[in-house]
């Protein structure tokens, strides 16, 4: 989350777009992203040049010798704004659109219909100067935070209830699931590809040796990451996001994940998702395979059924769900909970406070973690009552000290130490038998016990005595005041 000076700089750039006639928030984000992408390409090239010089080796250049003037560091310092505009419009933009000649690549597919919409040289010059004034912290994902801030400016949720997942929640879920170099990871409602970006960062940090094993390196760049969405703007942003983070060929596709068009079955080993919540689909629009698992029109339930279908046996899932999924009483709600508990292995329910998705949604949610087994395996479920995520739970979402995220990751990675915790604590186990007895209700409030402290009150006689004493003091004070006024 960005604050202070950086926030005001981004707001100023946004205002330049707005006053220049680009008022659709997603168009602003898209044009902003193109320019950040162009700048990022130059930064990556500069880093590779420095490394190659130190090591005394050559490298595959993004910008050939005759295209050096297309680098951000070159054209952004062009004194003539008209000339810079022509370079960007007529050369830089076509160059990045055709960067990956392979028409099958995600980048090529979604950049093909990209349009450069900045209308005037002066407006481009102001935006370029504004971006040059933004200092990106190499030790933090400033670009990711900047994306989140830009996306938060999309005031209304989508028609199916989509909204963006805060980066620190994404990172927490990735750290809970610990992706491995062999995983095949999917987000069937990917948005700007936040879960995929965070997963590749986790792998770089914790399994950097994979890049020295040819098979694993090829897998990482070509067959590890899958993302689907029905918004072409978000697909473009997601594809650029992954490329900027060093994934050469992510499998990002335009796909309605719930429809018959999606034929994926037992293909992935890890699902990380925050699917749309409040949508309602006609049965005809939903794949028959999914309806076999749970016959419902609610997208939040249909996506859980989809996860079970697309995961391989032994595959894992961490998904954000609205609280209603955990305790809803309809047949669809009960059947999907029963399916996961009885036929697979439900591992954890992490209840999150309702302010996590503010300012653009105030819905109460939880993270559901399970493994697809096909043969059951749920013996007990771990519950955690998350009360703070490091930010205030109002629309301002200011940084605060209270933060349960580190504790959640620590406890989940050491579940053997959770045995014996009382229901009054922040986390505890619930045996599957008790969940069955409660109709597969998975809401934490069903099982959490609140410890009430006994409070000793004074007797009515003692309270009345104190009231009379106060009354006498007040009367005495009034009389003293009256005497003082009389003396004056």
C-alpha positions in Angstrom: 0.0 0.0 0.0 1.4 3.4 -1.0 1.2 6.5 1.1 2.5 10.0 1.4 4.7 11.5 -1.2 4.4 8.5 -3.6 0.7 8.6 -3.4 0.5 12.3 -4.2 2.8 11.8 -7.2 0.6 9.0 -8.6 -2.5 11.1 -8.0 -0.9 13.9 -10.0 -0.2 11.6 -12.9 -3.8 10.3 -12.7 -5.1 13.9 -12.7 -3.0 14.5 -15.9 -4.8 11.6 -17.6 -8.2 12.8 -16.3 -7.8 16.4 -17.4 -6.4 15.2 -20.8 -9.6 13.4 -21.6 -8.9 9.8 -20.5 -11.5 9.4 -17.8 -12.3 5.7 -17.8 -10.3 4.3 -14.8 -9.3 1.1 -16.5 -8.1 3.0 -19.6 -6.0 5.2 -17.3 -4.5 2.1 -15.6 -3.9 0.4 -19.0 -2.0 3.5 -20.5 -0.2 4.0 -17.2 0.8 0.3 -17.3 2.2 0.5 -20.9 4.5 3.3 -19.8 5.6 1.5 -16.7 6.2 -1.6 -18.8 8.3 0.4 -21.3 10.4 1.9 -18.4 10.7 -1.5 -16.8 12.1 -3.1 -20.1 14.8 -0.4 -20.1 15.7 -1.0 -16.4 15.9 -4.8 -17.0 18.2 -4.2 -20.1 20.4 -1.8 -18.0 20.8 -4.5 -15.3 21.7 -7.2 -17.9 24.2 -4.9 -19.5 25.9 -4.3 -16.1 26.0 -8.0 -15.3 27.3 -8.9 -18.8 30.1 -6.3 -18.4 31.1 -7.7 -15.0 31.1 -11.3 -16.3 32.5 -10.5 -19.7 29.8 -12.2 -21.6 27.2 -11.2 -24.1 23.4 -11.5 -23.6 20.2 -11.5 -25.7 19.2 -7.8 -26.0 15.6 -6.6 -25.9 16.7 -3.5 -27.7 19.0 -4.2 -30.7 21.7 -1.7 -31.7 19.4 0.1 -34.1 16.6 0.4 -31.5 18.5 2.0 -28.7 16.6 5.2 -29.2 13.4 3.4 -28.1 14.7 2.9 -24.6 13.0 4.9 -21.9 16.2 6.5 -20.7 16.8 7.8 -24.2 13.4 9.1 -25.4 12.4 10.5 -22.0 15.4 12.8 -22.1 14.5 14.1 -25.5 14.2 17.9 -25.2 11.6 18.2 -28.0 8.2 17.0 -26.8 6.8 16.7 -30.3 9.7 14.4 -31.3 9.4 12.3 -28.2 5.6 11.9 -28.9 6.3 10.7 -32.4 9.0 8.2 -31.2 6.6 6.7 -28.6 3.6 6.7 -30.9 5.2 5.5 -34.1 8.1 3.4 -32.9 8.1 2.5 -29.2 4.5 1.4 -29.0 4.6 -0.8 -32.2 7.9 -2.2 -30.9 6.5 -3.4 -27.5 3.3 -4.7 -29.3 5.5 -7.0 -31.4 8.1 -7.8 -28.7 7.1 -11.5 -28.7 6.7 -12.5 -32.3 5.2 -15.8 -31.3 1.5 -15.3 -31.7 0.8 -18.1 -29.3 2.4 -16.2 -26.4 0.1 -14.5 -23.8 1.9 -11.3 -24.4 1.4 -11.3 -28.2 -2.2 -12.3 -27.9 -3.2 -9.5 -25.6 -1.0 -6.8 -26.9 -2.3 -7.3 -30.4 -5.3 -5.0 -29.9 -3.6 -2.6 -27.5 -4.1 1.1 -28.5 -1.9 4.0 -27.5 -4.4 6.6 -26.4 -2.4 9.5 -25.0 -3.7 12.3 -27.3 -1.0 15.1 -27.1 2.8 15.6 -26.8 2.3 17.9 -23.8 0.2 15.3 -21.9 2.7 12.5 -22.7 5.6 14.7 -21.5 3.9 15.5 -18.2 3.2 11.8 -17.6 6.7 10.7 -18.5 8.1 13.4 -16.1 5.7 12.2 -13.4 6.8 8.6 -13.8 10.5 9.7 -13.7 9.8 11.3 -10.4 8.6 8.1 -8.9 11.4 6.3 -7.0 10.9 2.5 -7.0 12.3 0.8 -3.9 14.3 -2.3 -5.0 13.7 -4.0 -1.7 9.9 -3.6 -1.9 7.3 -4.4 -4.5 6.6 -0.7 -5.1 5.2 -1.5 -8.6 2.9 -4.1 -7.1 1.7 -1.6 -4.5 1.3 1.1 -7.2 -0.9 -1.3 -9.3 -3.0 -2.0 -6.2 -3.5 1.7 -5.6 -4.4 2.3 -9.3 -6.8 -0.6 -9.2 -8.4 0.7 -6.0 -9.4 3.8 -8.0 -11.9 1.6 -10.0 -14.7 2.7 -7.7 -17.3 0.0 -8.4 -16.9 -3.7 -8.3 -17.5 -5.7 -11.5 -20.8 -7.1 -12.4 -19.8 -10.5 -11.0 -18.5 -9.0 -7.7 -14.8 -8.9 -8.6 -12.5 -6.8 -6.5 -8.8 -6.7 -6.1 -7.0 -8.7 -3.4 -4.5 -6.6 -1.3 -0.9 -7.6 -1.9 -0.1 -8.5 1.7 -3.1 -11.0 1.7 -1.9 -12.6 -1.5 1.6 -12.9 -0.1 0.3 -14.5 3.1 -1.6 -17.1 1.1 1.4 -17.9 -1.1 3.6 -18.3 2.1 1.0 -20.6 3.6 0.9 -22.8 0.5 4.7 -22.7 -0.2 4.8 -23.3 -4.0 7.5 -25.8 -5.2 9.5 -25.8 -8.4 7.4 -28.7 -9.7 4.0 -27.1 -9.1 1.6 -26.1 -11.9 -0.1 -23.0 -10.5 -3.5 -21.6 -11.7 -5.7 -18.6 -10.8 -9.0 -19.1 -12.7 -10.1 -15.5 -12.0 -6.7 -13.8 -12.2 -7.4 -10.1 -12.6 -3.9 -8.4 -12.7 -2.2 -11.8 -11.9 -1.3 -10.9 -8.3 -1.2 -14.5 -7.1 1.0 -15.6 -10.0 3.4 -12.7 -9.5 3.7 -13.4 -5.8 4.2 -17.2 -6.4 7.1 -16.6 -8.8 8.7 -14.2 -6.3 8.4 -16.8 -3.6 10.1 -19.4 -5.8 12.9 -17.0 -6.7 13.5 -16.3 -3.0 13.2 -19.8 -1.7 14.1 -22.1 -4.7 16.6 -20.0 -6.7 18.5 -23.1 -7.6 15.7 -24.1 -10.0 17.2 -21.7 -12.5 20.3 -23.8 -12.7 18.3 -27.0 -13.6 17.3 -26.8 -17.3 14.1 -28.8 -17.0 12.8 -26.7 -14.0 13.9 -23.4 -15.6 11.9 -24.3 -18.8 8.9 -25.4 -16.6 9.1 -22.1 -14.7 9.0 -20.0 -17.9 6.6 -22.0 -19.9 4.4 -24.5 -18.1 4.1 -23.4 -14.4 1.8 -20.4 -14.4 -1.8 -20.3 -15.7 -4.2 -17.4 -15.4 -7.7 -17.0 -16.8 -10.0 -14.0 -17.0 -12.8 -12.5 -19.2 -11.5 -8.9 -19.1 -9.1 -8.3 -21.9 -7.7 -5.2 -20.2 -6.8 -7.2 -17.1 -5.3 -9.9 -19.3 -3.0 -7.4 -20.9 -2.1 -5.9 -17.5 -1.5 -9.4 -16.1 0.6 -10.5 -19.1 2.8 -7.4 -18.8 3.0 -7.8 -15.0 4.3 -11.4 -15.4 6.8 -10.4 -18.1 8.1 -7.6 -16.0 8.7 -10.0 -13.2 10.8 -12.3 -15.5 8.3 -15.0 -16.5 8.9 -15.4 -20.3 5.7 -17.2 -21.4 2.9 -17.4 -18.8 -0.2 -19.2 -19.9 -2.6 -16.3 -19.6 -5.9 -16.9 -21.5 -9.3 -15.3 -22.2 -11.5 -17.9 -20.7 -14.8 -18.2 -18.9 -13.6 -20.7 -16.2 -17.1 -21.9 -15.3 -18.3 -22.6 -18.8 -18.2 -25.7 -21.0 -15.4 -24.0 -22.9 -13.1 -24.7 -20.0 -12.3 -28.4 -20.4 -9.4 -28.5 -17.9 -9.5 -31.5 -15.6 -6.9 -32.8 -13.2 -4.3 -30.4 -14.7 -3.0 -28.3 -11.9 -1.2 -28.9 -8.5 -2.0 -25.6 -6.8 -4.9 -23.2 -7.0 -4.5 -19.7 -5.6 -7.6 -17.6 -6.0 -10.0 -14.9 -5.0 -12.9 -15.7 -7.3 -16.0 -13.4 -8.0 -18.5 -13.6 -5.1 -21.9 -12.2 -5.7 -22.6 -13.4 -9.3 -25.5 -15.7 -10.2 -25.3 -17.7 -13.4 -28.0 -19.7 -15.3 -27.5 -23.4 -15.3 -27.1 -23.4 -19.1 -24.0 -21.2 -18.8 -22.2 -23.5 -16.4 -20.2 -26.7 -17.2 -22.2 -29.8 -16.5 -19.2 -31.4 -14.8 -19.2 -28.5 -12.2 -23.0 -28.8 -11.6 -22.5 -32.5 -10.8 -20.5 -31.5 -7.8 -22.9 -28.9 -6.6 -26.1 -27.7 -8.3 -26.2 -24.0 -7.7 -26.2 -20.7 -9.5 -23.9 -19.0 -7.1 -20.4 -18.2 -8.5 -18.6 -18.6 -5.2 -19.8 -22.2 -4.8 -19.3 -23.0 -8.5 -15.7 -21.9 -8.3 -15.0 -24.3 -5.4 -16.5 -27.1 -7.5 -14.3 -26.0 -10.4 -11.2 -26.1 -8.2 -11.9 -29.7 -7.3 -12.3 -30.6 -11.0 -9.1 -28.9 -12.3 -6.8 -30.1 -9.5 -4.7 -33.2 -9.8 -5.1 -35.8 -7.0 -2.8 -34.4 -4.2 -3.3 -30.9 -5.5 -3.8 -28.1 -3.0 -6.0 -25.0 -2.9 -6.1 -21.8 -1.0 -9.1 -19.6 -1.9 -10.8 -16.6 -0.4 -14.5 -17.2 0.1 -17.3 -15.0 1.5 -18.4 -16.0 5.0 -21.8 -17.2 3.5 -20.0 -20.1 1.9 -19.1 -21.4 5.4 -22.5 -21.4 7.0 -25.1 -20.9 4.1 -28.1 -23.3 4.5 -29.1 -23.9 0.9 -28.5 -27.3 -0.7 -25.7 -25.9 -2.8 -23.9 -24.5 0.2 -24.2 -27.7 2.2 -23.3 -30.0 -0.7 -20.0 -28.3 -1.6 -18.9 -28.2 2.1 -19.8 -31.8 2.5 -18.0 -32.7 -0.7 -14.7 -31.0 0.5 -14.9 -32.4 4.1 -15.9 -36.0 3.3 -14.3 -36.7 -0.1 -11.2 -34.6 0.2 -9.0 -33.1 3.0 -10.1 -29.8 4.4 -7.1 -28.4 6.3 -7.9 -24.8 7.5 -10.3 -22.0 7.7 -8.8 -18.6 8.4 -11.4 -16.0 9.2 -10.5 -12.5 8.1 -12.0 -9.2 9.4 -14.5 -7.4 7.1 -12.3 -4.4 6.6 -9.6 -6.3 4.7 -11.0 -5.3 1.3 -11.9 -1.8 2.1 -12.3 0.8 0.6 -13.9 -1.0 -2.3 -15.7 -3.8 -0.5 -16.7 -4.4 3.1 -17.6 -8.1 2.8 -16.6 -10.6 5.5 -14.3 -13.3 4.1 -12.2 -16.3 5.0 -9.4 -18.3 3.4 -10.3 -22.0 2.8 -7.3 -24.4 2.4 -7.8 -28.0 1.2 -6.2 -30.8 -0.6 -7.9 -32.9 -3.3 -7.7 -36.6 -2.4 -10.9 -38.1 -3.9 -10.8 -40.5 -0.9 -11.4 -38.2 2.1 -8.8 -37.6 4.8 -10.3 -34.8 6.9 -9.8 -35.7 10.5 -9.7 -32.2 12.0 -9.8 -28.7 10.7 -7.6 -25.8 11.9 -9.4 -22.5 12.6 -7.8 -19.1 13.0 -9.5 -15.9 14.0 -7.6 -13.2 12.2 -8.3 -9.8 13.9 -5.7 -7.5 12.3 -3.7 -7.5 9.0 -1.4 -4.5 9.7 -3.8 -1.8 8.5 -6.8 0.0 10.0 -10.1 -1.7 9.1 -11.7 1.5 7.9 -11.8 3.1 4.4 -8.4 4.8 5.1 -6.5 1.6 5.7 -3.6 3.3 7.5 -0.6 1.3 8.7 -1.0 0.0 12.3 1.2 -2.2 14.6 -1.4 -5.0 15.1 -0.8 -7.7 12.5 -1.7 -11.4 12.7 -0.2 -12.5 9.4 3.2 -13.6 10.7 1.5 -15.5 13.5 -0.9 -17.2 11.0 2.0 -18.4 8.8 4.1 -19.5 11.9 1.2 -21.5 13.4 0.1 -23.1 10.1 3.6 -24.3 9.4 3.7 -25.9 12.8 0.3 -27.4 13.2 1.6 -30.1 15.6 2.1 -27.4 18.2 -1.6 -26.4 17.8 -2.8 -29.6 19.5 -4.6 -28.9 22.8 -5.3 -25.3 22.2 -8.5 -24.2 23.8 -11.5 -22.8 21.9 -11.0 -19.5 23.6 -7.7 -19.0 21.9 -7.1 -17.3 18.5 -6.5 -20.7 16.8 -7.7 -24.2 17.5 -8.6 -27.6 16.0 -12.1 -28.9 15.5 -12.6 -32.7 14.9 -14.5 -33.7 11.8 -17.1 -35.5 13.8 -18.2 -32.2 15.4 -18.3 -30.6 12.0 -20.6 -33.4 10.7 -22.9 -33.0 13.7 -23.2 -29.3 12.9 -24.3 -29.8 9.4 -20.8 -29.1 7.9 -21.0 -25.5 9.3 -17.5 -24.1 8.9 -17.9 -20.6 10.5 -15.5 -20.0 13.3 -18.2 -18.5 15.5 -19.9 -22.0 15.6 -16.9 -23.4 17.5 -15.1 -20.5 19.1 -15.8 -20.1 22.8 -15.8 -16.6 24.4 -14.4 -16.3 27.8 -16.6 -14.1 29.9 -15.0 -12.5 32.9 -17.0 -12.3 36.1 -17.5 -8.7 37.1 -18.3 -7.9 40.8 -20.7 -5.0 41.2 -21.4 -3.1 44.4 -24.7 -3.7 46.1 -27.6 -1.3 45.3 -27.4 0.1 48.8 -23.7 1.0 48.4 -24.4 2.7 45.0 -27.3 4.6 46.5 -25.2 5.8 49.4 -22.5 7.1 47.0 -25.2 8.9 45.0 -26.5 10.6 48.1 -23.0 11.6 49.1 -22.4 13.2 45.6 -25.8 14.9 45.9 -24.8 16.5 49.2 -21.4 17.6 47.7 -23.2 19.3 44.8 -25.7 21.0 47.1 -22.9 22.2 49.3 -21.1 23.5 46.3 -24.1 25.4 45.0 -24.6 27.0 48.5 -20.9 28.1 48.6 -21.3 29.6 45.1 -24.4 31.5 46.1 -22.6 33.0 49.1 -19.8 34.1 46.9 -22.1 35.8 44.4 -23.9 37.5 47.3 -20.6 38.9 48.7 -19.8 40.3 45.2 
